[in-house]
Amino acid sequence: MKSCSPCRRPLAYCLLALVLLAAPAVRAAKFVGDYSEWSVYGHDYVPADIPADKLTHINYAFIVPAGPDANGNYACAISDTWAAEQKPLDRLVPGTDTSKGEDLGTLNQLRKLRSWRLQNGQVLPLILIVGGSSGSGAFSGAAATDATRTAFANSCVGLMMNEAFDGLEIDWEFPASTETANVTALLQKLRGTLDAQGTDPRTGAHYLLTLAGPGDAYYLSRFDVAGIQPYLDWVDVMSYDFHGCWGGTDHTGHNAPLYGSADDPDGATFSVSQGISDWISRGMPAAKILLGLPYYGKAFQALTDAGPNGSYPGRYAGVDPAQNDGTTCAPGTWGDDGGLDYWDLAANYVNVNGYVHYWDGQQGVPFLWKDLTRWVTYDDAQSLAGKATFARNQGLGGVFVWELSLESAPTQVPKTYPLTNAVAGSLNP
């Protein structure tokens, strides 16, 4: 590889040094985009579609914690090797060399995206998310003893280094109340194992360790917030899924209300802002908190009344639990789960097909009302920009989004970014 004088180091390192020296001050707030491994299928969303110029980091979901093996140890593994490493992708990052296989799989293309952005003066670290809502089963065993923690940390960090990524995020949903100390010990072990790798040559800093954390107090009580914060670069607070179609649901409610309402049967403070306040009060510095932004909504069906507040029809209305119980839900974008991608909402629900748009000025989010048959909670450009402003005003470290492929229709090429553009403009004006 060529080198440049006087630094006498590989060209990529020299380019990085010049970027770090010549670039303006680091952005005031982080804007992290979650990218799912399965986006290359039905969503037809590839790394070349990512609006990387608006982001500061990219999270890759998900790496799977697997095991135990014959020795009782656990390891990190790629979930879908076809999507991650082998699938030929049609739309490619500029400069992709197909003769070198750079068009195969999402991991190759994400690395290429990082290199291309570096050539444009942007450092764009890549982070592997370990776990997820359906991939957390092995965490208890992996974190149980010092020996299993050591083996797991070595495996995860080894995978990160092999894939030339810049950090790890632990998404354990959720530890038991008896596992709090094990969570802390696992993060401590990971931090030490990452530090032992030295400095990340692509960023000039240490390798990153972050956490996907709960947005409400119920699960937050299972984390020693003050104890884990020294080991973390930041926590991605999952500030969504406050209400939805699952067992025990007997009323509608916002997916991600910025502020609470006395009308909410789950409590007047059950909200995004209260969840953030809980993290801070328990010892997480505001600058280490990223507020989660959902690029999706949820539908409720079979309402039994119009709700307690005539200004917001259908909000906190009763529903038939048998038709909103997690197994029987309203139709969604990809199945009968009540979940709706933003692009689907914009095209097929907002002020069309009998759905009427309302702005909830009390809670800072929109909703859709279709008499007693459907009530839809979601976020749009206005509400997400408002949340980005809230994050900035509260001195938070920034925001992250779940997830990038939900913004633009699978059939739309090139993709459009109404949500991402609104967040970026509000977060760092």
C-alpha positions in Angstrom: 0.0 0.0 0.0 1.2 3.5 -0.8 2.3 5.8 2.0 2.4 9.5 2.2 5.3 11.7 3.5 6.0 12.8 6.1 3.7 10.5 8.1 5.2 7.3 6.5 2.0 5.3 7.2 -0.5 3.6 4.9 -2.5 6.0 2.8 -5.8 5.4 4.6 -4.2 6.4 7.9 -2.8 9.5 6.4 -6.1 10.5 4.9 -7.7 10.0 8.3 -5.1 12.2 10.0 -5.7 14.9 7.4 -9.4 14.7 7.9 -9.1 14.9 11.7 -6.8 17.9 11.4 -8.7 19.8 8.7 -12.3 19.0 9.7 -14.4 21.5 11.6 -15.3 20.9 15.3 -17.0 17.6 16.1 -20.7 17.7 15.8 -22.4 18.7 19.0 -24.8 15.7 19.0 -24.5 12.1 17.8 -27.0 10.9 15.2 -26.8 7.1 15.1 -28.7 5.0 12.5 -29.6 1.4 13.2 -29.4 -0.8 10.1 -30.9 -4.3 10.2 -29.3 -7.3 8.6 -32.6 -8.3 7.0 -33.1 -5.0 5.3 -31.8 -6.4 2.1 -34.8 -8.7 1.7 -38.4 -7.4 1.6 -37.4 -3.8 2.4 -34.8 -3.7 -0.4 -32.7 -1.3 1.6 -28.9 -1.7 1.1 -26.0 0.2 2.7 -25.8 2.4 -0.4 -29.2 3.7 0.5 -28.2 4.9 3.9 -28.1 8.7 4.2 -24.7 8.5 5.8 -23.9 12.2 5.4 -26.5 12.9 8.0 -25.3 10.3 10.5 -22.4 10.1 12.9 -22.4 6.3 13.5 -24.1 3.2 12.1 -25.3 0.3 14.3 -25.6 -3.1 12.7 -28.4 -5.3 14.0 -27.9 -8.1 15.0 -25.0 -10.3 16.1 -26.3 -13.3 17.9 -25.1 -14.5 21.3 -24.9 -18.3 21.0 -24.1 -21.3 23.2 -23.2 -22.9 25.4 -20.6 -25.0 23.7 -19.1 -28.2 25.1 -17.1 -26.2 27.6 -20.1 -24.2 28.8 -19.0 -21.0 27.0 -20.9 -18.6 24.8 -19.9 -16.8 21.6 -20.9 -14.0 19.2 -21.9 -15.1 15.8 -23.3 -13.6 12.6 -27.0 -14.4 12.3 -27.5 -14.5 8.6 -24.2 -15.1 6.8 -25.9 -14.9 3.3 -27.2 -11.4 3.9 -24.1 -10.3 5.8 -21.3 -11.7 3.7 -22.5 -13.3 0.4 -25.6 -11.8 -1.1 -24.8 -9.8 -4.3 -26.2 -6.3 -3.9 -27.6 -4.3 -6.8 -27.1 -0.7 -5.6 -23.5 -0.2 -4.5 -21.5 2.4 -2.6 -19.4 4.6 -4.9 -16.0 3.1 -5.6 -17.0 -0.5 -5.0 -14.6 -3.0 -6.6 -16.7 -6.0 -7.6 -13.6 -7.9 -8.5 -12.6 -7.9 -4.9 -16.1 -9.0 -3.7 -16.9 -5.6 -2.2 -20.5 -6.0 -3.6 -21.2 -9.1 -1.6 -23.1 -8.7 1.7 -24.0 -5.9 3.9 -20.8 -6.0 6.0 -18.6 -5.4 3.0 -20.8 -2.6 1.8 -20.9 -0.9 5.2 -17.1 -1.0 5.3 -17.0 0.5 1.9 -19.5 3.1 2.9 -17.2 4.1 5.8 -14.2 4.4 3.5 -16.2 6.4 1.0 -17.4 8.8 3.6 -13.8 9.2 4.9 -12.8 10.3 1.4 -15.6 13.0 1.8 -14.2 14.2 5.1 -16.5 12.2 7.4 -15.4 9.7 10.1 -18.3 7.1 10.3 -17.7 4.4 13.0 -19.5 1.1 12.6 -20.9 -0.7 15.6 -22.1 -4.3 15.9 -25.3 -4.7 18.1 -25.2 -8.0 20.0 -28.6 -9.4 21.1 -31.9 -7.8 20.4 -35.4 -8.6 21.5 -35.4 -12.1 20.1 -31.6 -12.7 20.5 -31.1 -12.2 24.2 -31.6 -15.7 25.5 -27.9 -16.6 25.9 -26.9 -13.5 27.8 -27.8 -15.0 31.2 -25.4 -17.8 30.7 -22.7 -15.7 29.0 -22.7 -13.3 32.0 -23.0 -15.8 34.8 -19.4 -16.3 35.8 -16.0 -14.7 35.3 -15.0 -17.5 33.0 -18.1 -17.3 30.8 -17.8 -13.5 30.7 -14.2 -13.8 29.6 -14.9 -16.3 26.9 -17.9 -14.2 25.6 -16.0 -11.0 25.6 -13.1 -12.5 23.7 -15.4 -14.0 21.1 -17.4 -10.7 20.6 -14.3 -8.5 20.4 -12.6 -11.0 18.2 -15.6 -10.9 15.8 -15.6 -7.1 15.8 -11.9 -7.0 15.0 -12.2 -9.6 12.3 -15.0 -7.6 10.7 -13.0 -4.4 11.1 -15.8 -2.6 13.0 -15.3 0.1 15.5 -17.4 -1.0 18.5 -20.0 -3.2 20.2 -23.4 -2.5 21.5 -25.0 -4.9 24.1 -28.8 -5.2 23.6 -29.9 -7.5 26.5 -33.7 -7.4 26.6 -33.9 -7.8 29.5 -31.9 -9.2 32.5 -33.7 -10.6 35.5 -33.8 -8.6 38.7 -31.2 -11.1 40.1 -28.8 -10.5 37.3 -28.0 -6.8 37.8 -24.4 -7.4 39.1 -23.7 -9.8 36.2 -24.7 -7.1 33.7 -22.2 -4.7 35.3 -19.5 -7.4 35.4 -20.1 -8.3 31.7 -19.8 -4.7 30.6 -16.7 -4.2 32.7 -15.2 -7.3 31.0 -16.1 -6.1 27.6 -14.6 -2.7 28.2 -11.3 -4.2 29.4 -11.2 -6.6 26.4 -11.8 -3.8 24.0 -9.2 -1.6 25.6 -6.6 -4.4 25.3 -6.9 -4.0 21.5 -5.5 -0.5 21.7 -6.5 2.4 19.6 -9.0 2.1 16.7 -6.9 3.1 13.6 -10.0 4.4 11.9 -11.1 6.9 14.6 -8.0 7.6 16.6 -9.8 6.7 19.8 -10.6 3.6 21.8 -13.1 1.0 20.5 -16.6 1.9 21.4 -18.9 0.1 23.9 -22.5 1.1 24.1 -25.7 -0.3 25.5 -29.3 -0.5 24.3 -31.3 0.4 27.4 -35.0 0.3 28.3 -37.1 3.5 28.0 -39.2 2.9 31.1 -38.5 2.5 34.8 -39.8 -1.1 35.0 -36.8 -2.6 33.2 -34.4 0.2 34.1 -34.5 -1.0 37.7 -32.6 -4.1 36.6 -29.5 -2.1 35.6 -27.0 -0.5 38.0 -26.9 2.7 36.1 -24.2 4.5 38.1 -22.2 1.2 38.1 -22.2 0.7 34.4 -21.7 4.2 33.2 -17.9 4.3 33.5 -17.6 1.4 31.0 -19.9 2.9 28.4 -19.4 5.5 25.7 -23.2 6.0 25.7 -26.5 4.3 26.1 -29.1 4.1 23.3 -32.4 4.5 25.3 -35.1 2.6 23.5 -37.7 5.5 23.9 -40.5 3.7 22.2 -42.9 0.7 22.6 -44.7 2.4 25.5 -48.0 1.0 24.2 -48.8 -1.7 21.6 -50.6 -4.9 20.7 -49.5 -7.4 23.3 -50.9 -9.5 26.1 -52.8 -7.5 28.7 -53.5 -4.5 26.4 -57.0 -3.1 27.1 -56.6 0.5 25.8 -54.9 2.4 23.0 -51.9 4.6 23.7 -48.9 6.3 22.0 -45.9 4.3 20.9 -43.5 7.0 21.9 -45.1 10.0 23.7 -42.6 12.7 24.4 -44.6 13.9 27.4 -47.1 12.1 29.7 -50.8 12.6 30.1 -53.1 12.3 33.0 -55.5 10.4 30.7 -53.0 7.5 30.4 -54.1 4.5 32.5 -50.5 3.5 32.7 -49.6 6.7 34.5 -49.4 10.4 34.0 -45.6 10.4 33.6 -45.4 7.3 31.3 -43.4 8.9 28.6 -40.1 9.4 26.7 -39.1 12.4 28.8 -39.7 10.6 32.1 -37.6 7.7 30.9 -34.7 10.0 30.0 -35.1 11.7 33.4 -35.0 8.3 35.1 -31.7 7.4 33.5 -30.1 10.7 34.6 -31.4 10.5 38.1 -29.9 7.1 38.5 -26.5 8.2 37.5 -26.1 8.2 33.7 -24.6 11.6 32.5 -26.9 13.3 30.1 -24.1 13.5 27.6 -24.0 9.7 27.5 -27.6 9.3 26.7 -29.0 9.0 23.1 -32.8 9.3 22.7 -34.4 6.6 20.6 -36.6 7.6 17.6 -39.0 5.1 16.0 -39.4 5.2 12.3 -42.6 3.1 12.7 -46.1 3.2 14.2 -48.7 0.8 15.7 -52.3 0.2 15.1 -55.0 -0.8 17.5 -58.4 -2.2 16.5 -61.8 -2.9 17.9 -62.1 0.2 20.1 -64.9 0.0 22.7 -65.2 3.8 23.2 -63.8 7.1 21.9 -61.5 7.7 24.9 -61.6 10.1 27.9 -60.6 13.3 26.1 -62.8 14.6 23.2 -59.9 16.7 21.9 -58.0 13.5 21.1 -60.5 11.0 19.8 -59.5 7.4 20.4 -56.6 8.2 22.6 -56.5 5.9 25.6 -59.8 4.4 24.5 -60.8 0.9 25.6 -60.1 -1.9 23.2 -61.2 -5.5 22.9 -58.3 -7.3 24.5 -59.0 -10.5 22.5 -58.2 -8.5 19.3 -55.2 -6.7 20.6 -53.4 -9.4 22.6 -50.2 -10.0 20.6 -51.5 -12.9 18.7 -54.5 -11.2 17.2 -53.5 -7.6 16.2 -54.5 -5.1 13.5 -53.0 -5.5 10.1 -49.4 -4.1 9.8 -47.0 -3.5 6.9 -45.6 -7.0 6.9 -48.3 -9.0 8.7 -51.0 -9.0 11.3 -48.8 -7.6 14.0 -50.1 -4.0 14.1 -46.6 -2.6 13.2 -46.5 0.0 10.4 -43.4 1.3 8.6 -43.4 5.1 8.2 -43.4 4.9 4.4 -46.6 2.7 4.6 -48.2 5.2 7.0 -47.5 8.1 4.8 -48.8 6.4 1.6 -51.8 4.5 2.9 -53.0 5.9 6.2 -52.3 9.6 6.8 -55.5 11.4 5.8 -56.4 8.7 3.3 -58.6 5.6 3.4 -60.8 7.0 6.2 -57.9 7.8 8.6 -57.9 11.4 10.0 -54.7 12.9 11.2 -54.6 14.6 14.6 -51.7 16.4 16.4 -51.4 15.6 20.1 -50.1 18.9 21.4 -50.1 17.5 25.0 -47.8 14.6 24.2 -45.9 15.9 21.2 -46.8 13.2 18.7 -49.4 12.7 15.9 -52.0 9.9 15.7 -54.7 8.7 13.2 -58.4 8.0 14.0 -60.8 5.9 12.0 -63.9 5.8 14.1 -63.9 2.7 16.4 -62.3 0.4 13.9 -58.7 1.6 14.1 -56.5 4.0 16.0 -52.9 4.5 14.9 -49.9 5.9 16.9 -46.8 6.9 15.1 -44.0 9.6 14.7 -43.6 11.9 11.7 -41.1 14.6 10.7 -42.7 17.1 13.1 -42.6 14.9 16.2 -39.1 13.5 15.5 -37.7 17.0 15.0 -39.3 18.0 18.3 -37.7 15.1 20.0 -34.3 16.0 18.5 -34.8 19.5 19.8 -35.7 18.1 23.2 -32.5 16.0 23.2 -30.4 19.1 22.3 -32.1 21.2 25.0 -31.6 18.6 27.7 -27.9 18.3 26.9 -28.2 14.7 25.8 -25.5 13.1 23.7 -27.8 12.9 20.7 -30.4 10.5 19.2 -30.5 7.1 17.4 -33.2 5.7 15.1 -34.8 2.3 14.8 -34.5 1.7 12.0 -33.3 3.1 8.7 -35.1 0.8 6.3 -38.5 1.8 7.6 -38.4 5.3 6.2 -38.6 4.7 2.5 -40.7 2.3 0.4 -39.0 -0.8 -0.9 -40.1 0.1 -4.4 -38.7 3.6 -4.2 -35.3 4.1 -5.8 -33.6 6.4 -5.0 -34.8 6.4 -1.4 -36.1 9.6 0.2 -35.4 10.7 3.8 -38.1 13.0 5.2 -37.6 11.8 8.8 -33.8 11.7 8.7 -33.6 15.2 7.2 -36.0 16.6 9.8 -34.0 15.1 12.6 -30.6 16.2 11.3 -31.8 19.7 10.8 -33.2 20.0 14.3 -30.4 18.1 16.1 -27.5 20.2 14.9 -29.0 23.4 13.4 
